[in-house]
Amino acid sequence: MSLQLTKLTDKTQEPAMVVPFGVLDSKGREIGARVAFRVATYTLTEERSGYCIAPGTYFEWLPSATRSGAHYGALQSWRQCATSEERHVAVTEYLKRARKQAHKKLISR
C-alpha cells in the first residue's frame, strides 16, 4: 500500500486564546500557553510532497508556550480533531497538563 499525501486546500483561522497560569519563571516572566485554532480541509494530491493526513475537514489547534504572553520555545505541530467538541476536550486536557507542569516548576525551586 502506497502512502497517499494530501494538501491543505482551505483553512479558516479562528481567534486564539492566551492563558496565563499565574506562575513566574526564574526571570520573573509569567508562564502560560497560547492556543491557535483553525478549521482546515485537506484533499488528495499527486504531488511528491504534502501531509500524511487523511482527506477531510478537521478542527485543528496549535499549542505553544508563552512567557508574559509572548511566544516561548519551539512551535508545535497543528493537531487535528474530527469535531469542535473533540478539540475542546483535547485543548482542555492540554491546558490542565501544562498548568500542572508550570506549578511543578514553581514548587521544585
Backbone hydrogen bonds, N-H to C=O, Kabsch-Sander energy under -0.5 kcal/mol:
donor,donor_aa,acceptor,acceptor_aa,energy
5,L,3,L,-0.5
6,T,51,Y,-2.3
7,K,43,T,-2.7
9,T,7,K,-0.7
9,T,41,T,-2.7
10,D,41,T,-1.3
12,T,39,V,-2.3
13,Q,11,K,-0.5
14,E,37,F,-2.6
17,M,35,V,-2.4
19,V,33,A,-3.5
21,F,31,I,-2.5
23,V,31,I,-0.6
25,D,29,R,-2.7
28,G,25,D,-2.1
31,I,23,V,-3.3
32,G,66,T,-1.9
33,A,19,V,-2.1
34,R,64,S,-2.8
35,V,17,M,-2.8
36,A,62,L,-2.2
37,F,14,E,-0.7
38,R,60,E,-1.8
39,V,12,T,-1.9
40,A,38,R,-0.5
40,A,58,Y,-2.4
41,T,10,D,-2.9
42,Y,56,G,-2.9
43,T,7,K,-2.2
45,T,5,L,-2.3
51,Y,6,T,-3.3
53,I,51,Y,-0.9
56,G,42,Y,-2.2
58,Y,40,A,-3.1
59,F,81,C,-2.8
60,E,38,R,-2.9
60,E,58,Y,-0.8
61,W,79,R,-1.8
62,L,36,A,-2.3
64,S,34,R,-1.8
65,A,72,Y,-0.6
66,T,32,G,-2.2
67,R,70,A,-2.2
68,S,30,E,-3.3
70,A,67,R,-1.7
72,Y,65,A,-2.0
76,Q,63,P,-0.9
79,R,61,W,-2.7
81,C,59,F,-1.0
87,R,83,T,-2.0
88,H,84,S,-2.3
89,V,85,E,-2.1
90,A,86,E,-2.3
91,V,87,R,-2.7
92,T,88,H,-2.3
93,E,89,V,-2.2
94,Y,90,A,-2.4
95,L,91,V,-2.7
96,K,92,T,-1.9
97,R,93,E,-2.3
98,A,94,Y,-2.8
99,R,95,L,-2.6
100,K,96,K,-2.0
101,Q,97,R,-2.4
102,A,98,A,-2.2
103,H,99,R,-2.3
104,K,100,K,-1.8
105,K,101,Q,-1.7
106,L,102,A,-1.4
107,I,103,H,-2.0
108,S,104,K,-2.2
109,R,105,K,-0.7
109,R,106,L,-0.7
